[in-house]
Amino acid sequence: MVGMRIEVINVGKNKEITVLKVEGYIDSTTAPEIKKNIDDLIETQSYKIIVDLAGVEYISITGWDVFFFRLKKIRDLGGDIVISRMVADIQNIYELMELPLVIESFKSMKNAAAFLLGQKIDEKKEKAGKRKSEGKKAEAKQTAKEAKTPTAERDTPEIEVEKPAYDSKKIFDITNAEILPLLPKDEEKKG
């Protein structure tokens, strides 16, 4: 694999949207190049950015972080960063990490651009993928919840427990002398 390649393309009627077309992989060695590109776009007042991930095969945690590194600043300036055309493996990680809560993604460049321009999005194409991903997200959350639940709790059916017929406070008042005569002879020797 050959690291990463980035192509910067301006699109839209007035070239108001910038596409960062990324190919290869994004990790700690390649992420600084994307950060530099985003900083350059901020300097040139290009605040509407689509990151096209169609050619990306792998993204590390550091790689995901690069998209958030200037997100607040860009949003404060009236822009946004959106992700477009992720391959299935990248999309699955994106959803498992619950990144849709932070950064929008789109299956098509057209819908990503429409979102940035405040225009209507072709809901049929986007929802078809989202419904499928919402099911996977719910399944992932259930699996995570089960992983956090101790095995005994998951596998044991609920049982109604009877309250003891004795007063638990009185048990601690009993002395060894009172217990020993009640134990079988073998237990008495151990005590």
C-alpha positions as CSV (number, residue, x, y, z in Angstrom):
1,M,0.0,0.0,0.0
2,V,1.3,3.4,-0.9
3,G,0.4,5.7,2.0
4,M,-2.1,8.3,1.0
5,R,-2.8,10.6,-1.9
6,I,-5.0,13.8,-1.6
7,E,-6.5,15.7,-4.5
8,V,-8.2,19.1,-3.8
9,I,-11.1,19.9,-6.1
10,N,-13.3,23.0,-6.0
11,V,-16.9,22.3,-7.1
12,G,-20.3,24.1,-7.2
13,K,-21.5,27.1,-9.3
14,N,-19.2,29.5,-7.5
15,K,-16.6,26.9,-6.5
16,E,-17.9,27.3,-2.9
17,I,-17.4,23.6,-2.0
18,T,-14.0,22.0,-1.7
19,V,-13.6,18.2,-2.1
20,L,-10.7,16.5,-0.5
21,K,-10.5,13.3,-2.5
22,V,-8.4,10.9,-0.4
23,E,-6.9,7.5,-1.5
24,G,-4.9,4.9,0.4
25,Y,-5.0,4.9,4.2
26,I,-5.2,7.4,7.0
27,D,-3.2,6.9,10.1
28,S,-0.7,8.7,12.3
29,T,1.8,9.0,9.4
30,T,-0.6,10.4,6.9
31,A,-3.1,12.3,9.0
32,P,-0.8,15.4,9.3
33,E,-1.2,15.9,5.5
34,I,-5.0,16.1,5.8
35,K,-4.6,18.5,8.7
36,K,-2.4,20.7,6.6
37,N,-4.9,20.7,3.8
38,I,-7.8,21.6,6.1
39,D,-5.7,24.5,7.6
40,D,-4.9,25.7,4.1
41,L,-8.6,25.7,3.3
42,I,-9.4,27.7,6.4
43,E,-6.8,30.3,5.4
44,T,-8.4,30.6,2.0
45,Q,-11.9,30.9,3.6
46,S,-13.1,27.6,2.1
47,Y,-15.4,26.4,4.9
48,K,-17.6,23.9,3.1
49,I,-15.6,20.7,2.8
50,I,-16.4,17.2,1.6
51,V,-14.0,14.5,2.4
52,D,-14.4,11.8,-0.3
53,L,-13.3,8.5,1.2
54,A,-14.2,6.2,-1.8
55,G,-10.5,5.3,-2.2
56,V,-9.6,4.9,1.5
57,E,-9.0,1.3,2.6
58,Y,-8.2,1.9,6.3
59,I,-8.5,4.7,8.9
60,S,-6.9,4.5,12.4
61,I,-8.1,6.3,15.5
62,T,-5.6,9.1,14.7
63,G,-7.0,9.1,11.2
64,W,-10.6,9.6,12.4
65,D,-9.4,12.4,14.8
66,V,-8.1,14.4,11.8
67,F,-11.7,15.1,10.7
68,F,-12.6,16.6,14.1
69,F,-9.5,18.6,14.6
70,R,-10.8,21.8,13.1
71,L,-14.5,20.9,12.9
72,K,-15.7,23.4,15.6
73,K,-13.7,26.3,14.1
74,I,-15.1,25.6,10.6
75,R,-18.7,25.3,12.0
76,D,-18.2,28.6,13.9
77,L,-17.2,30.2,10.6
78,G,-20.5,29.0,9.0
79,G,-19.1,26.0,7.2
80,D,-18.9,22.2,7.8
81,I,-17.0,19.1,7.0
82,V,-18.9,16.1,5.7
83,I,-17.8,12.6,4.7
84,S,-18.8,11.0,1.4
85,R,-18.7,7.6,-0.3
86,M,-17.1,5.5,2.5
87,V,-16.4,1.8,1.6
88,A,-18.4,-0.7,3.7
89,D,-15.6,-1.5,6.2
90,I,-14.9,2.2,6.9
91,Q,-18.7,2.8,7.1
92,N,-19.1,0.0,9.7
93,I,-16.3,1.5,11.9
94,Y,-17.8,5.0,11.5
95,E,-21.2,3.7,12.8
96,L,-19.7,1.5,15.6
97,M,-17.8,4.5,16.9
98,E,-21.1,6.5,16.8
99,L,-19.5,9.2,14.6
100,P,-22.8,10.0,12.9
101,L,-23.6,12.0,16.1
102,V,-20.7,14.3,15.3
103,I,-20.1,14.4,11.6
104,E,-22.5,13.8,8.7
105,S,-21.8,11.2,6.0
106,F,-23.4,10.7,2.6
107,K,-23.4,7.9,0.0
108,S,-23.2,10.4,-2.9
109,M,-21.1,13.5,-3.6
110,K,-24.3,15.1,-4.9
111,N,-26.1,14.7,-1.5
112,A,-23.0,15.8,0.4
113,A,-22.9,19.0,-1.7
114,A,-26.6,19.6,-1.3
115,F,-26.3,19.3,2.5
116,L,-23.5,21.9,2.6
117,L,-25.5,24.3,0.4
118,G,-28.7,23.8,2.5
119,Q,-30.5,22.2,-0.4
120,K,-32.8,19.2,-0.6
121,I,-31.2,15.8,-0.3
122,D,-32.3,12.8,-2.3
123,E,-33.7,11.0,0.7
124,K,-34.4,7.7,-1.1
125,K,-30.7,7.0,-1.8
126,E,-29.5,8.2,1.6
127,K,-32.2,6.5,3.7
128,A,-31.8,3.1,2.0
129,G,-28.3,3.0,3.4
130,K,-29.2,4.6,6.8
131,R,-32.0,2.1,7.6
132,K,-29.6,-0.7,7.1
133,S,-26.9,1.0,9.2
134,E,-29.4,1.9,11.9
135,G,-30.1,-1.8,12.3
136,K,-26.4,-2.6,12.5
137,K,-26.0,0.2,15.0
138,A,-28.8,-1.2,17.2
139,E,-27.3,-4.7,16.9
140,A,-23.8,-3.3,17.9
141,K,-25.3,-1.5,20.9
142,Q,-27.0,-4.7,22.0
143,T,-23.8,-6.7,21.6
144,A,-21.9,-4.0,23.6
145,K,-24.5,-4.0,26.3
146,E,-24.3,-7.8,26.5
147,A,-20.5,-7.7,26.7
148,K,-20.8,-5.4,29.7
149,T,-23.4,-7.6,31.5
150,P,-21.8,-10.4,33.6
151,T,-22.4,-13.8,32.1
152,A,-24.3,-15.0,35.2
153,E,-26.8,-12.1,34.7
154,R,-27.3,-12.8,31.0
155,D,-27.7,-16.6,31.3
156,T,-29.7,-16.9,34.5
157,P,-33.4,-16.6,34.3
158,E,-35.1,-14.3,36.8
159,I,-36.0,-16.3,39.9
160,E,-38.2,-15.2,42.7
161,V,-36.3,-15.4,46.0
162,E,-38.1,-16.1,49.2
163,K,-37.4,-14.0,52.2
164,P,-35.7,-16.0,55.0
165,A,-37.9,-17.1,57.8
166,Y,-35.4,-15.9,60.3
167,D,-34.4,-12.4,61.4
168,S,-31.0,-11.7,59.8
169,K,-30.1,-9.2,62.6
170,K,-30.3,-12.0,65.2
171,I,-27.9,-14.3,63.3
172,F,-25.0,-12.1,64.2
173,D,-25.9,-12.3,67.8
174,I,-25.4,-16.1,67.9
175,T,-22.1,-17.2,69.5
176,N,-19.9,-20.2,68.4
177,A,-21.1,-22.0,71.5
178,E,-24.6,-21.8,70.3
179,I,-23.8,-22.9,66.7
180,L,-21.4,-25.9,67.4
181,P,-24.1,-28.2,68.9
182,L,-26.2,-27.7,65.7
183,L,-23.5,-28.8,63.3
184,P,-22.8,-32.4,62.3
185,K,-19.9,-34.0,64.2
186,D,-17.5,-33.6,61.2
187,E,-18.1,-29.9,61.0
188,E,-17.6,-29.5,64.7
189,K,-14.0,-30.7,64.5
190,K,-13.2,-28.2,61.7
191,G,-14.6,-25.2,63.7
